[in-house]
Amino acid sequence: MSQYIIRRLVLNVVVLWVVASLVFVTTNLLPGDFAERQVATNLELADYTEAIEEARRLLGLDRPLYERYATYITSVAMLDLGHSYDTKRSTWEELGRRFPTTLELGSLIALVAFSLSLPIGVISAVKQDTWVDYVLRTFAILGVAAPVFFIAVILTLVVLKLRLFQIDIVGSPHLWTDPAGALKLYLIPTIAGGISGGAGIMRLLRSQMLEVMRNDYIRTARAKGLPDRTVWIRHAMKNAMLPVLTAMGFTIAGIVSGQIILENMFNIDGVGRFLFTRLIIRDFPPFQGAVLIISFVIVTVNLIVDITYGWLDPRIRFS
């Protein structure tokens, strides 16, 4: 196991280097840069060309691409993700200001997704080909087919039609400072994200449960007189969860990556909305740093999921 973990850690470092290189090259290939946008806002300048060249020199954008890449990779290796061209603050500071909001929203979405998908997936498998199964499968198919923004729009219309509460919330309330305001802000995106993220997990768990429940050891457990609930939970669900863990891992990784669409729809100042705005104004250092952190979280979660496989199924051996 220890050798497997070491190999995976080395592979993760290589993956992060590839991601860092790709995001650096692709962002620098985009048309325009921050210097052009900065100069364009100053209407009093007479010579915009000279002003743009001076702005690029001050930002270091006039240097050759390979020199900037070498500086970038060296800084990343030293855990320095650069500073924002716009605010002059470090990437760590910018993300630190928005990470609590994304963590709140992502945790609530993951909680709703798992709370819906796990029991519904098991019930749908146990009640196979009954009206309960048909209703739950229809719900899951609709959740998979409908984009998350469409679900959010429908929920918003329902809230407005029924006048359940006001959704024009001012500021960015947190759960630990203003629980009522935060729940109002997060309610619709949480339910929309939970349905969208949990529907796929529900369908996967149902199919895996049906496959596992046909195995011989399940029939043996039933023959021993074990209660149905024990057979479903302790024997069937434990083995059915192996492929489901991967989908759950991506859902957890989404907590850090941010819900870009939902955060922009509901004006939530989180990591997802920050990534979108940085890309629009060509403020590349914090964008590149945020993408790299998200990649680190994803590869780490994947490693944890793979290790968890061995805990759930003793037959799995890493070599």
N, C-alpha and C positions, 0 to 999 in steps of 0.2 A: 504493500500500500504506500509506504513512504517513498519508494522509488517512482511509483506512478505519479504521486503528487509533485515530486521534484521535476519530473519530465513535463507535466502539465504546466507548472509554473514557468519553466523555461519557454515552453510554447506560447504561453500567455504574453510573455515579454516580447516575443517575436511578433505576435498578432498586434500588440499595442504599437510597436514600432511601425508596422505596415499601416495601421490606421492613422497614426500621426503623420506619416509621409503622404498618404493619400489626401487627407483633409487639408494639409498645407498646400499641396500642388493644386488641388481642385479649387480651393478658395482663391488662390492667386491667379488662376486662369479666368475667373469671372470678370466680365467687363466692368470697368470703373473701379475706383478705390475710395478710401475715406478722405483722402486729400482733395479729390474733386468735389465731393459733397460738402466738405468744410469750406472750401473757397467759394462754392456756388451760393452759399448763404450770405456772403458779404457783397452787398450790392454797390458798395462805394469804391470797389477796386477798378482801376483803369486797365491794367494788364493782367488778365486772368491766367494766361500761360505761365508767366513768371511767378505768379503767386502759387500756382499749383506745383511748380517745380520746387519752390522754397518749402512748401508744406510737406512734400514728399521727402525732401532732404531732412527736415526736422523729425519726421516719423521713421526715417530709415528705409523708406520704400524706394529710394533711388538706387540702392545697392543691387548687384546682380542676384538672381534668384537663388543660385547655389550658395552664396554667402549668407543670405537670410535663412536658408534651410539649415545650414550648419549651425548658425546661432540658435535657431529654434530647437533643433534636436538636442543641442548641448543644454539649453535651458530646461527642456522637458526632463532630461536625465537628472537634473538637479532639482526637480519638482518646482521649477519656476515656470508658470503658465502664462507669463506676460501680463501686460497692463492694457486696459481699455484705451483706445485712441480718444474716445468720446469723454469719459469721466475721469480718466487718468488713474483710476483705482485698479488694483490688481484683480486678476481673474478669480483668485481665491476669495477675495472680499466681495466681489460682485455675486458670485455663486452662493456665498455664505449668507447674503442678505435675502436670497430667494429660495434657498433649499428648504427651510422650514415650511414654507407654503406648499411647495411641491410634495414634500414628505407627508404633510397632512392630507392633501388631496389624493395622492397615490395610495396611502395607507387605507383611506376610506374606500377607494375604488377596489383595492385588493380584498378588503374585508367583505364588501358586498359581493364581489365576483366569487369568492370561495364559499361564502355563506349560501349563495344561490346554487352554484354549480355542483358542489359535492353532494348535498342531500338530494337535489333534483336528479342528478345522474344515477345515483343508487336507486331511488324510487322508480325512475323510468325503466331501469333494467329489471328490477324485481317485478314490476307490474307490466312486463312486456306484452305488447299487443292488446292491452286493455285501453279503455277510454282515457284513463289517467296518463298512460304512456303516450297516446296520440296528442293529448293537450300539451304535455311537457315537451315533446319533440317539436311540435309546432312553434312553441315559444322559443326553443333553442334555435330552430332554423331561422326564424325571424330575427333573432338577436345576431346571428352570424351574417345574415344577408344585409341587414340594414346598417349603413355607416353610422359611426358614433355621433356625428354631427346631426344626422337625421333624427336619431333617437332623442338627442338633446333638444332639438327644435320642437318635436312633438310634446315632450315633457314640459317645455316652456309654455307652449300654447295651452296645455291642460291647466298649468298653474295660473296663467293669466285668466283663462276662461272661468275657472272656479274661484278665482281670487283668494287663493290659499294664503299667500303672503307676498310682500313686495320684493321684487328681485333686483331693484335698482339700489344695490348696496354700495355705500360710499367707503372707499379705502380697502384695506386688506386685513380684516379682523382674523385673529388666530384663536384656536380652540382654547388656549390657556388664558387669553385676555378677554375675549368676547365670545363665549361659546355659542350664544344664540345667533349673533351676527355671522359667525363662521359657518355654522350649520346651514343657515339660509344661503350663504354664498356657495357652499360646496354641495348642497343637496342635489340639485339637478345634474351637474357634471358627475357626481358620485354615482347616482343611479344609472345614468347613461353609460358611463365608463364601465360600471360593474356588470350591466347587462351585456354590453358588447364584448368585454373580456371574459366573462363567465360562460357565455353560450358555447363557445368552442370547447372549453374544458368539460362542460356538461355532456356534450355529444361524444367526446373522446372517452370520458369515464364510463358512459353507458355502454359503448361498444366493447370496451375492455372488460367491464363487469360481465357482459353476456358471454364473452369468450372464456373467461376464467371459470364461470359457473358451470361450464360444460366439462371441466376437467374431472379426472377420476377422484382426486383427493377431496373435491367438494361432495361428490356422491358418498364417499367414505365417511365424511364428517356428518352428513345427513343420516347415514345408516347407523352411526353411533348414537343417534338420538339427540344431537346437539340442537338447541333452539335455532330457528331460522335467523334471528337477529345476530346470533353469535357466528353462524356460518357466513352471513353476508359481510359483517364488519371485520371479524378477526381473520377470516380465511380468504374470502373473495376480494374484499376491497383492498387489503394490504398488497396483494399481488397485482391487482388492477391499477394501482396507483403508480407503478413504475414509469410507464410512458406519460402519465398525466403530470408527473413531477416536472418534466421539461416545460410543458405549457405553463404550469404554475410558476416556474422559475422565470420565464419571460415576463409574466405579469408582475412579479416582484421587482424585476429589473426595471420595469416601466415606472416604478415609483421614483427612481432617480432621473431617468431619462426625461420624465415630464410628459404630461398630456398636452402636446403642442396645440392641437385643435381646440380642446376644451378650455385651456387657459386663455387662448386668444378670443374664443367666443364669449366667455364670461368675464373678460378683463381681469384675470387672476394673475398677479405679478409673481409668477413662478419661473422655474428653469426653462420650461418649454416656451413660454412667451418671450423670455429673455433671448433664447437662441434665435427665434424668428426675427426679433427686432435687430439683433446684432448683424444678422446676415443681410437684412434689408439695407442698413446704413453702411455696410462693408466694414464693420468693426471686427476684424478677423481674430485678433489674439484671444479675447474671451470666448468667441465662438469655437475656435480650435481647441482651447483648453476644456470647454464644457463637453465637446464631443469625445475627447480623450478620456475624461472622467467617466462618462456614460459607458464607453467601451470597456473600461476597467471593471466597472460594476457588472456588466453583462458577462464577461469572461470569468469573473470570480463566482458569480451565481451559477454559471454552468459547471464550474469545478465542484462547487458544493452539491449541486444536484447529482453529479456523477458519483460522488462519494456516498451520498445518501442511498443510491441504488444498492450499494453493497450492504448497507444496514437493513434495508427492506427485504432484500433477497440474498440469503447466504450463499446461494449457488453462484453468484457473480464473483469472479475473482479478477483482479486487475494485474495485468502482466506487462 
